[in-house]
Structure formats: structure tokens, C-alpha cells
Amino acid sequence: DQSVSIDELKGNFGIQPDESLEEYLNRKHADLINKVKNINPSLNITIDETISTQYYRGTNTVNISFTQLASLIDQFGIPPMELFQYVIEHELTHAVQVPAILQDQNLANTLNKMLDRVRKIHETHEFIDGKRGGETLNGVPIALTDIYEFAAEASTNPFFIEYLKQIKNEETSFFDRIINFFRKLIGL
């Protein structure tokens, strides 16, 4: 058993020994959390010291914790602070995007078309997710598993963003199309 203590994890993530995870997030990520809450005012963020970090689609809740992140550091070889920042951004991005996708069938249909196109391109120009150490779900990169992960990864994963930038559609990269699509969605 190679379990890591909470104090060791806190040290890895730059959290002070006497600081709770909630205090840390409020200190380091208050701007991001406030932006997300402005877009999704009903969002409930739960912060605990347990094992998962995820956005719960049915409950409009983000649960942020850090115990599971230790295994991801080992699995993907990502520096702790970089991983922590990525996970926070990824889950908070879900909190903005998922409610919009669930409420708008046209949005979901558009994302499905985009995802289908990228999956087709992936067949001949494989996307290997350097952010996740090449991890796949049943042989499919996480970014290509569904429209929710596709949208979140297109917004937060630098390896997937770079991959999308290489896909050209006339004069615009596929990444630019996705970003413009989300800007219109949230009124920017």
C-alpha cells in the first residue's frame, strides 16, 4: 500500500498544513469560481477532503477534492500544481457548459456534429492525449467520449486544443470554431 497522507498531498498542491481545501480554493481560484457562479448562479460547489473531483450532471454540483489526484500524478506524470489547476478548470467548465447543453437541443446537436467530425479525423490522424498520459476509455481518448467531455477538453486541455487547431475548415481552425461557438453561447 502506497497511500499518501493528506498532509503530503497538501504539500504537493501548495496548500498550507492548517489550510482547508475550501480556504485554498477561495485563496487561489476565487476569480475563476466567481466567473463560473456568475454564469451558473445555481451552481453548488462542495469541497471536501475525500477521493473524487467531478461535476455531477444531474445535481448541478461540483465536488472538488484532492486525494484521487495523487494517483493521477503518478499515472500521468503531471506536476501537481499543473494537474490541480487543470482539474479545477475542467470541472468548473463542465459546470458552465453542461447545463447549457442539457437545456438546448440545438446546442447538443451542433456539438454532436462537431464531435462526429473530430472522431472521423481521429481515425486517420490519431489524437494522443498528452495531458492524460495517453489515457483512453475503451480505446477512445476522453475528449472524444461524449459531447460533455469534448466541450470541456476543447476548453481546458492544451493537447486537445492544439490538436483541434490543426484541423482546418476553410480559413478557420476547428478550435477557433468551437471557441466562437461557446462565446456566442454565453454572450461574449
N, C-alpha and C positions, 0 to 999 in steps of 0.2 A: 504494500500500500504506500503510494507516494502522495498522501494527502498533504495539502498546503494549508497552513493556518490562516485565519482571517487577517492577522497582523502582517504576515508575509505578503498576502495579496494586497493589502492596503499599501504596503511599501512599494510593491511593483507598480501600482497605479498612481503613486504620488499623493495618496490620501494620508493625512496625519493620523497617528495612532489613536488619538482621542476624538477624531472626527468621524461622524456617521457618513454613510454613503449619501444620504439626503443633503447633509451640510456641504459635502464635497461638490455634488451636482449643482447646488444653488450657488456655490462659490465659483466654479469653473464653467458652468454651462447655462447660467441664468438667462443670457440673451437668447440662446437657441430655444430653450424651453419656453420663454415668454413669446417668441415669434410663433412657435407651434400652437401655443394656447390662444394666441390672437386669431389664428386661422381656424382652430378647432376648439372653441371655448368650452365644450362639454368634455374635453379630454380629461381623464383621470390618470395621474401618474402615481403608481405605487412604487415605493422604494424600500427594498429590504436587503437583508444580508444573506439571501438564500441562493438557489442554484440557477435560476434562469433569467434571461433577458429577452422579452418578446412583446409584441403588440398583440393584444387579444382582439381579434376582429369583431367578435360578437358583443364585446363589453365596452369598447372604446377606451380601453385601459392599456397603458404601457407599464410593464413591470421591468424595472432596471435593477440588476444586482451584479455581483462580480465573481462569485465562486466558480461558475462554469467557465468564465473567461480564462482561468488558469490552464484548463485543458486545451483551449483554443490557442493559447500562446505556444504551448508545446506542439500541438498538432500542425499549426500553420507557420510557426516561426516568426510571428509578427511581434514587434516590440510592444510591450504592454500599453504604453500611453497611446500609441497609434491605433492599436486594436480597440481600446476602450473608447476613443473618440469616434472611430468608425461605427462601433456597435450602437453607441448613443445616437449618432446621426441617422443610422439606418432605421432604428426602431421609431425614432421621432418622425422620420419621413413617412413611415407606414401610418403613423397617427394622423398625418395630414392627408395622405393620398387615399388610404383605404375607404374612409367614409365617403369621399367624393366619388370613388369608383363604384361603391355599392349603391349610391343614390342616383347614378346617371348611367343608364344602359348604353347610350351613345358613346360615352367615355370608355366604358368597358369594351364595347365593340371595336373602337379605334385602337385601344391598347392590344386587343387580341390580334388585330390585323398586323400591327407593328411587331408583336411577339412572333407571329407566324413567319413573317418575312425574315426576322433575325434568326429564327430556328432553321429556316431553309438555307440561309447563308452559312450558318454554323456547320451544316453538313459538309460543305466543301472548304470552308475557312474556319477551322475549329477555334472556339473561344476557350482558352485555358485560364481559369480564374486564379491569377497570382495572389490576389488578396486572401483567398481562402485555401491557398496551397493546392490548387487543382481539385478541391473537393467537388464531388458531384452527388446528386441524388438519383439513384438508379441510372447512372451514366450520363445524366444531364446536369450541366452547370446550374447552380442555384438560381442565377439570374434568368434562366430560361425555363424554370419550372412552372410558373404561372404569372398572370399579369401583375399581381401584387409585388412579387419579388423582382420581376422585370422592371417595374416602375421605380422601386426603391433602389435597386442596384444601379439603374441608369442615373440616379441622382446622387449616389454616395460612393460607389465602388470605382476607384480611379482606373483599375484594369478594364472594367467593363465599359467605362466612359471612353477610354482610349480605343477599345475595340469598335464601339459604335461610331466614333469619329472617322474610322477608316472606311465605313460603309457610306458611299456617296449616292445621292439621289439628285440628279441634275447638278446644281451648284452647291447644294446644301448637304452637310453630313447628316447621317441618321441621328446622331447625338443632338445636333442643333434642332432638328425637327422635334425631338422629344422634349427638349428644354423649352422651346417656343410653345409647344402644346401645353406643358404644365404652367408656364407663365400666364397663358390665356385662361387656364382653368382657375387660377387663384387671383386673377385680375391684375396682374403686373404688366 
